[in-house]
Amino acid sequence: MENADQAIECLSWLRCAPPPEVAAELRRVLGEPEAWTEHIHRSHALARWAGAGIQARLAALVRDRYANASYLLQELELLSQLSDQSALALGGSRWSMIFWAGQEDADADPALVLAEDAAYLDFARDILEQAGRRLDTIHAGAVPYVADGAFSVNDTPVIARALRVAALRDEPWLAELLPRLLTLSCVAPGAAKTAPSQSLAIALGHSIEGVPTPEGVQALRAALAVVRHAGVQKKLARNLKPAERTLLERPAVALRLTGMLKAGKREQGMVAGSLEAGWWLGTTLDMTAWRGLLQSAAGGPVARTLVWCAAWEGARVSFLGDDEPDGLPELARLSVWHPLHADEAERAAWQALAAQRRLRQPLRQIYREFYLPPEDFAGHVLAVRQLVGLARREGWKIDACAGLARQFGAVRVVLKLSGDIYPGADGYTETLGLAFHLRDGKHWRERVPEQIDPVVYSEACRAADLLVSVAGLALQVGDELPDVVRGRHLANLASLQRGHMVAMRRRALELALAPLIDAGKVIVTEREVNLADYRISLATGRVTRAGAPVEMDIKAGGKLAAVPWLPYDEVLLERIAGAVSALLQA
């Protein structure tokens, strides 16, 4: 079907009934009937405006070819009840007949549109319940067991899509149904190592990864404990960690998980990550949810050490989680305090209080770096191998046309690079700046920094600064670089000593080392910590004596006898403090 994708794109822009001439053009685009059933959702979307005769003939062809795919046929029968945008979303996406298209194509997932269509939402619940009953009959022995025979491969994408729609809506009925579907689809009755439906189990795992809920993540863990099919076990295991990471980007949903978690370091890290994502997602909690967080085993130790903002009827107050103000009204909405929510005096007051109480926070908050427009991220030379590895861990994705992209709530951020990067690549690349985009219908439109929410802008810049700092330092000055590039690299390394992260590191050390500074044993300057004729760089942790490098075996995280308290966890900060401690005791 020549130009079919272009036709669907044009139809998606229509806001009124198309003129009669469009039907003839769509019939031309549809081409010969023999090809209509190759991409059935696309054909249905085009046939919607091509005339009743075309629709009837297409329906007959589909019923004949997909007679064994009852779930797919039910979805196609539903199309006439869906909105135009829903039909076009299904027709214009390659997600329609597969259950996984890769996270880089997440914006094309038709479930994003279908989740707003009441007719499809009803269908999603019905289809998932049908699948559950089918699996129940297999495990009860009411029908003979056949390995991988529970569902047609054309049906599993429909069931997986229904799950994504329900998960996007966080439908309450899904909490009980999803664990049953996943377990029954991947574990055979009896002791067989086969599965009733490999394709459905794998599709459900991918759907949970893409749109996780607390119950979905728990269902993955439970399934991994009982699945006997080695291939399915391997694939589901790949879904678990990405699902946990993606869940953090849905804080209002993720915090429900806190009641299911034990009081462990890993579990507290998940809660902290979810609360941190709330900054760029604009998450707020009511008083009931907030108090539930404080009382939970995993969430309580995190929430009690954080500064919170309570807002109601134009009033605002900030306070530590373990020190709720008297008279806080029940209508108040609470959010995690951010440095940009306060002026310089309030930020300094919180830092002083943290030093006085020796407060350790599970996420960097009181000492968090913040950024104001305009920030320049152009001209940095970065080591590609370290950049790709760190970017992946931090949630950035490779954009073939631009560089690295990451979404912060409603804002898509692109760190533009001078050349292509890919896993396994080496060498260097240069940054061309940071771009911000907001969605305009189906498309992203670039916006100037002043049009971006200040907290989101700051968090995006902070994330980019981490990439630039780490990957820039990873590129050794002795590497083979063109002279001009080497000059820019050296200049940028020098500029890191005046960056936001270094400034906050300096502030933290000034408070942590205050007694030693007052005693004249330590001096903290803009760029380094001085002890006698030793110098420790705040940007790199490099130790020199009278200009010559000094090798020191410092283990981050160890007990620092001379510097017993640091306000936040950072490997480089602890290394610098460890070097101070070692030199004082030498």
Stockholm file with secondary structure:
# STOCKHOLM 1.0

chainA/1-586         MENADQAIECLSWLRCAPPPEVAAELRRVLGEPEAWTEHIHRSHALARWAGAGIQARLAALVRDRYANASYLLQELELLSQLSDQSALALGGSRWSMIFWAGQEDADADPALVLAEDAAYLDFARDILEQAGRRLDTIHAGAVPYVADGAFSVNDTPVIARALRVAALRDEPWLAELLPRLLTLSCVAPGAAKTAPSQSLAIALGHSIEGVPTPEGVQALRAALAVVRHAGVQKKLARNLKPAERTLLERPAVALRLTGMLKAGKREQGMVAGSLEAGWWLGTTLDMTAWRGLLQSAAGGPVARTLVWCAAWEGARVSFLGDDEPDGLPELARLSVWHPLHADEAERAAWQALAAQRRLRQPLRQIYREFYLPPEDFAGHVLAVRQLVGLARREGWKIDACAGLARQFGAVRVVLKLSGDIYPGADGYTETLGLAFHLRDGKHWRERVPEQIDPVVYSEACRAADLLVSVAGLALQVGDELPDVVRGRHLANLASLQRGHMVAMRRRALELALAPLIDAGKVIVTEREVNLADYRISLATGRVTRAGAPVEMDIKAGGKLAAVPWLPYDEVLLERIAGAVSALLQA
#=GR chainA/1-586 SS CTTHHHHHHHHHTCCSCCCTHHHHHHHHHHCCGGGGGGGHHHHHHHHTTTCHHHHHHHHHHHHHHTTTCHHHHHHHHHGGGSCHHHHHHHHTCTTTTCSCCCGGGGGGCTHHHHTTCHHHHHHHHHHHHHHHHHHHHHHTTSSCCCTTCSSCTTTHHHHHHHHHHHHHHTCTTHHHHHHHHHHHHHSCSTTCSSCSCHHHHHHHHHHHHHSCCHHHHHHHHHHHHHCCCHHHHHHHHHHHHHHHHHHTTCHHHHGGGGGGCCSCHHHHHHHHHHHHHHHHHTCCBCHHHHHHHHHSTTTHHHHTTSEEEEEETTEEEEEETTSCCTTCCTTCEEEECCGGGSCHHHHHHHHHHHHHHTCCCSSCCTTCCCCCSCCCCEEEEEEHHHHHHHHHHHTCEEETTTEEEEEETTEEEEEEESSCCCTTCCSEEEEEEEEEEEEETTEEEEECGGGSCHHHHHHHHHHHHHHHHHHHHHSCTTSCCCHHHHHHHHHHHHHGGGSHHHHHHHHHHHHHTHHHHHTTSCEECSSEEEETTEEEETTTCCEEETTEECCCCCCTTSCCSSSCCCSSCCHHHHHHHHHHHHHHHC
#=GC SS_cons         CTTHHHHHHHHHTCCSCCCTHHHHHHHHHHCCGGGGGGGHHHHHHHHTTTCHHHHHHHHHHHHHHTTTCHHHHHHHHHGGGSCHHHHHHHHTCTTTTCSCCCGGGGGGCTHHHHTTCHHHHHHHHHHHHHHHHHHHHHHTTSSCCCTTCSSCTTTHHHHHHHHHHHHHHTCTTHHHHHHHHHHHHHSCSTTCSSCSCHHHHHHHHHHHHHSCCHHHHHHHHHHHHHCCCHHHHHHHHHHHHHHHHHHTTCHHHHGGGGGGCCSCHHHHHHHHHHHHHHHHHTCCBCHHHHHHHHHSTTTHHHHTTSEEEEEETTEEEEEETTSCCTTCCTTCEEEECCGGGSCHHHHHHHHHHHHHHTCCCSSCCTTCCCCCSCCCCEEEEEEHHHHHHHHHHHTCEEETTTEEEEEETTEEEEEEESSCCCTTCCSEEEEEEEEEEEEETTEEEEECGGGSCHHHHHHHHHHHHHHHHHHHHHSCTTSCCCHHHHHHHHHHHHHGGGSHHHHHHHHHHHHHTHHHHHTTSCEECSSEEEETTEEEETTTCCEEETTEECCCCCCTTSCCSSSCCCSSCCHHHHHHHHHHHHHHHC
//
